Amino acid sequence: MAEHAPAESPLSASILVVGGGMSGMTAAIEASEVGHEVILLEKGPSLGGAVARMNQYFPKLCPPFCGVEINYKRLRTNKNVRVMTLAEVDSISGSPGNYQVQIKVNPRFVNEKCTACGECAKVCELERDNDHNWGMDKTKAVYLPHKMAYPMRYVVDPAFAGDQKMKVCAEACEYGAIELDQKPRTVSAKVGSIVWATGWVPYDATKMENLGFGRIPNVITNVMMERVASEDGPTGGKILRPSDKTEIKSIAFVQCAGSRDDNHLPYCSAVCCMASMKQATYVREQYPEAEIHVFYIDIRSPGRLEDFYMKMQKDEKMYFRRGKVAKITEENNGDVTLEAEDTLTGKMQKATVNLAVLATGMVPATAAVKPPISVETDDYGFLLQKDGAPVIGAGTTVRPLEVSATVQDGTGAALKGIIAAGGGH
Ligand SMILES: Cc1cc2nc3c(=O)[nH]c(=O)nc-3n(C[C@H](O)[C@H](O)[C@H](O)COP(=O)(O)OP(=O)(O)OC[C@H]3O[C@@H](n4cnc5c(N)ncnc54)[C@H](O)[C@@H]3O)c2cc1C
């Protein structure tokens, strides 16, 4: 089925999957490849989720293309999945085996004739913050979501669709692909089961005033670091400190920034230690002599990931420093000083570095936006898995996970979805 085919109400499918990250794509693909019809909804303009924003992913340090592109390929040739981007669930009624769902589809303002040639963006005078790069740079107001976008199609930022200057972009398209008069529409669907895979968002680092994020330019977060190191990131992949775009000689990773902390996120997000060690490899590749400090409470590298940790410990300029960072202050030259308390001895220690990276944790998207039907969550917003629950949680909607566990979880959710839809007998 062509992706983003015009959806005529009412649609019908065995399974509705909400969220187009690794867990949602996996659930949709696995269920469809054994013959079930699936609708896959993504609220953004492209599938891929957080993984599409990584530079590389552990444990193999492969680029996100590896996993994401395989899923895209399986989707492209799959007649059983209808992919709908810029789409969200408005309402759900009914019970397992028989749900009625209202889906809101927001306008892309670019139709399927788009070839992603980019001529529209070349003439576009309007700019917007690049959300893919966490606002660290700009894109044109008509833009490709990212280089691995699925569908590979431009989108117009809705804030600019009515701007007179956008008409120039529409006129530059020789395929007639830009339609600035598109309106939101509502599509009804009848489905047998619902998989909820809306993933995670980073914990808001501005809530930790002591760590200076948002106030001190050379304090960034781990998700920003992924983009800084990416070739399509704000500095073309060169790791530079934001305040003056200079090369770095020293960097500090602040583990558990807000995590395992009753004032913020009391739980461990399971991936941050590995994410920082992975990001240390980005630094080492570009700066063989840089000092890398990792301030930690304890390093969590379960199972085979311990090998990665052991390898990093052999780096002579990588300093694992036991201590919870209590405060970050800015020096006159833009450097940052970290003060940390050793959680065993109570001793204070300090380090001054060019750049600090806060390893912030994962917050489930369901903490802010729950499925529009009665569901149970834990205190932090993760979906609770209960027999007969109206939606089946998958991936980081249920708990913090790394990609491989997310994929396994998506496969499990596909099976549960098939059974709940009545197709598993
Ligand atoms: C700094 C950092 C680095 C990491 N690095 C690695 C790594 O190297 N290796 C690794 O294995 N793991 C890594 N992870 C973990 C990895 O990001 C997750 O395992 C993975 O993103 C989980 O996929 P998901 O599908 O559950 O969620 P997501 O990737 O968050 O995907 C959810 C999707 O749902 C969409 N969505 C949200 N709300 C709605 C809605 N209401 N309606 C429709 N769609 C919606 C979102 O737009 C998104 O596309 C890292 C995590 C962090 C914090």
The ligand as an SDF file (V2000), in Angstrom:
LIG
                    3D

 53 58  0  0  0  0  0  0  0  0999 V2000
   20.6470   10.2550   24.5290 C   0  0  0  0  0  0  0  0  0  0  0  0
   20.1060    8.9120   24.1230 C   0  0  0  0  0  0  0  0  0  0  0  0
   20.8600    8.1150   23.3030 C   0  0  0  0  0  0  0  0  0  0  0  0
   20.4150    6.8490   22.9770 C   0  0  0  0  0  0  0  0  0  0  0  0
   21.2210    6.0560   22.2300 N   0  0  0  0  0  0  0  0  0  0  0  0
   20.8640    4.7720   22.0130 C   0  0  0  0  0  0  0  0  0  0  0  0
   21.7570    3.8910   21.3600 C   0  0  0  0  0  0  0  0  0  0  0  0
   22.8480    4.2710   20.9510 O   0  0  0  0  0  0  0  0  0  0  0  0
   21.3710    2.5870   21.2010 N   0  0  0  0  0  0  0  0  0  0  0  0
   20.1690    2.1220   21.6490 C   0  0  0  0  0  0  0  0  0  0  0  0
   19.9050    0.9240   21.5100 O   0  0  0  0  0  0  0  0  0  0  0  0
   19.2750    2.9640   22.2590 N   0  0  0  0  0  0  0  0  0  0  0  0
   19.5940    4.2680   22.4430 C   0  0  0  0  0  0  0  0  0  0  0  0
   18.7020    5.1070   23.0480 N   0  0  0  0  0  0  0  0  0  0  0  0
   17.3240    4.6320   23.3210 C   0  0  0  0  0  0  0  0  0  0  0  0
   16.4180    4.7520   22.0560 C   0  0  0  0  0  0  0  0  0  0  0  0
   16.2820    6.1220   21.7270 O   0  0  0  0  0  0  0  0  0  0  0  0
   15.0410    4.1220   22.3140 C   0  0  0  0  0  0  0  0  0  0  0  0
   15.2100    2.7520   22.6270 O   0  0  0  0  0  0  0  0  0  0  0  0
   14.1120    4.1980   21.1110 C   0  0  0  0  0  0  0  0  0  0  0  0
   13.9860    5.5050   20.6290 O   0  0  0  0  0  0  0  0  0  0  0  0
   12.7350    3.6980   21.5140 C   0  0  0  0  0  0  0  0  0  0  0  0
   11.8830    3.6690   20.3950 O   0  0  0  0  0  0  0  0  0  0  0  0
   10.3100    3.8800   20.5670 P   0  0  0  0  0  0  0  0  0  0  0  0
    9.6640    3.4760   19.2990 O   0  0  0  0  0  0  0  0  0  0  0  0
    9.8330    3.2140   21.8080 O   0  0  0  0  0  0  0  0  0  0  0  0
   10.1280    5.4600   20.8290 O   0  0  0  0  0  0  0  0  0  0  0  0
   10.4820    6.7240   19.9300 P   0  0  0  0  0  0  0  0  0  0  0  0
   11.7530    6.5660   19.2490 O   0  0  0  0  0  0  0  0  0  0  0  0
   10.3020    7.8880   20.8510 O   0  0  0  0  0  0  0  0  0  0  0  0
    9.3250    6.7720   18.8340 O   0  0  0  0  0  0  0  0  0  0  0  0
    7.9930    7.1610   19.1630 C   0  0  0  0  0  0  0  0  0  0  0  0
    7.3130    7.7530   17.9380 C   0  0  0  0  0  0  0  0  0  0  0  0
    5.9390    8.0400   18.2600 O   0  0  0  0  0  0  0  0  0  0  0  0
    5.5860    9.3310   17.7550 C   0  0  0  0  0  0  0  0  0  0  0  0
    4.5000    9.8780   18.5900 N   0  0  0  0  0  0  0  0  0  0  0  0
    4.5940   10.4370   19.8180 C   0  0  0  0  0  0  0  0  0  0  0  0
    3.3680   10.7960   20.2570 N   0  0  0  0  0  0  0  0  0  0  0  0
    2.4930   10.4460   19.2830 C   0  0  0  0  0  0  0  0  0  0  0  0
    1.0720   10.5430   19.1480 C   0  0  0  0  0  0  0  0  0  0  0  0
    0.3040   11.0560   20.1370 N   0  0  0  0  0  0  0  0  0  0  0  0
    0.4860   10.0970   18.0110 N   0  0  0  0  0  0  0  0  0  0  0  0
    1.2460    9.5680   16.9990 C   0  0  0  0  0  0  0  0  0  0  0  0
    2.5980    9.4460   17.0750 N   0  0  0  0  0  0  0  0  0  0  0  0
    3.2090    9.8570   18.2010 C   0  0  0  0  0  0  0  0  0  0  0  0
    6.8770   10.1220   17.8830 C   0  0  0  0  0  0  0  0  0  0  0  0
    6.8450   11.2520   17.0240 O   0  0  0  0  0  0  0  0  0  0  0  0
    7.9300    9.0840   17.4910 C   0  0  0  0  0  0  0  0  0  0  0  0
    8.1350    9.0460   16.0990 O   0  0  0  0  0  0  0  0  0  0  0  0
   19.1270    6.3840   23.4150 C   0  0  0  0  0  0  0  0  0  0  0  0
   18.3500    7.2230   24.2270 C   0  0  0  0  0  0  0  0  0  0  0  0
   18.8480    8.4560   24.6210 C   0  0  0  0  0  0  0  0  0  0  0  0
   18.0780    9.2840   25.5990 C   0  0  0  0  0  0  0  0  0  0  0  0
  1  2  1  0
  2  3  1  0
  2 52  2  0
  3  4  2  0
  4  5  1  0
  4 50  1  0
  5  6  2  0
  6  7  1  0
  6 13  1  0
  7  8  2  0
  7  9  1  0
  9 10  1  0
 10 11  2  0
 10 12  1  0
 12 13  2  0
 13 14  1  0
 14 15  1  0
 14 50  1  0
 15 16  1  0
 16 17  1  0
 16 18  1  0
 18 19  1  0
 18 20  1  0
 20 21  1  0
 20 22  1  0
 22 23  1  0
 23 24  1  0
 24 25  2  0
 24 26  1  0
 24 27  1  0
 27 28  1  0
 28 29  2  0
 28 30  1  0
 28 31  1  0
 31 32  1  0
 32 33  1  0
 33 34  1  0
 33 48  1  0
 34 35  1  0
 35 36  1  0
 35 46  1  0
 36 37  1  0
 36 45  1  0
 37 38  2  0
 38 39  1  0
 39 40  1  0
 39 45  2  0
 40 41  1  0
 40 42  2  0
 42 43  1  0
 43 44  2  0
 44 45  1  0
 46 47  1  0
 46 48  1  0
 48 49  1  0
 50 51  2  0
 51 52  1  0
 52 53  1  0
M  END
$$$$
